[in-house]
Amino acid sequence: MERHGIATVVKHTGSHYLLSELPKWDLFPAVIRGKIRLNTSTATNPVAVGDIVDYSIDLDTDSMGTIDNIHARRNYIIRKSTNLSRQTHIIAANIDRVFLIVTIEFPETKLAFVDRFLLTCEAYKINTVILINKLDLYDDEYQRKMSDFERIYRGAGYTIIEVSALTGENIGQLRELCKDSISLFSGVSGVGKSSLIKALDPSLTPKIGEISQAHLQGKHTTTFYEMHPLCSGGFIIDTPGIRGFGIVDIPSEEISTYFPEMLRVMDNCRFKPCTHTHEPGCAVKQAVEDGKISIERYSSYLGMLEDETKYR
């Protein structure tokens, strides 16, 4: 006798998965049916955390569940697996909001990483909030750097929240945003993602790493992609720290449309299509000259056009 149902993938541990019929939190293990594994293209993971799947369990043998089918994804976050690889990796699927955690120093989150991550979220229509963590560490010099960062990304139209896992600053606001939704927490290694999750819900025990003093980079602590229920409501997906972010399947002529500040003015360009690089009468270049689009974001855009792997 078999039991059939629909569940959400809440943890990926290599070839095995944990499922739960959300919003109920009742975990059970499962493996992928072979045909699903064979049907994948370049993705290293045929099933991602957040995927909604059909499953079956043989009740007579009390075996683990089998994932029989993956429902169509309403969105997902995808990146290139390695610098030169054609393989891709799906970070998570069916997300309501992404919290991109950055630090101004200890370690420094590179703007090129931020821009590529945000571009992918825009392409898949996922609302993104930028969290600047470790406020308790910043002196006046780093406060100035933080002000520059906020000028760039608030000017582009993004919501930024300054937080501290140590002091608890704005953790309550973050907890409210996570209610009744599935949120992805991501960032480069060492930005304090696990500490932030622990501050949100002390009952959770994500691994907390340390910073390599040699390079002021974080050491990987989270090994697997995993969803957690928050005691205050909602679910969060914890991800391993990301060292590079290669954009996937976005034609060069579409890249500018995923920069919100460029999208707002590009209809005024004299020529259509316009690459916003050399054409006369380009509204985007004019907006850069007028200070309405930051030179930092425009430089990132040119870098993506020039070489998709340059800023990995």
Beta strands, then each sheet from edge to edge (+ up, - down):
strand 1: 2-13
strand 2: 16-20
strand 3: 28-32
strand 4: 52-58
strand 5: 65-70
strand 6: 76-80
strand 7: 88-93
strand 8: 97-102
strand 9: 127-132
strand 10: 159-162
strand 11: 182-186
strand 12: 211-212
strand 13: 217-218
strand 14: 225-229
strand 15: 235-238
sheet 1: 10+ 9+ 8+ 11+ 15+ 14- 1+ 2- 3+ 5+ 4-
sheet 2: 6+ 7-
sheet 3: 12+ 13-
end
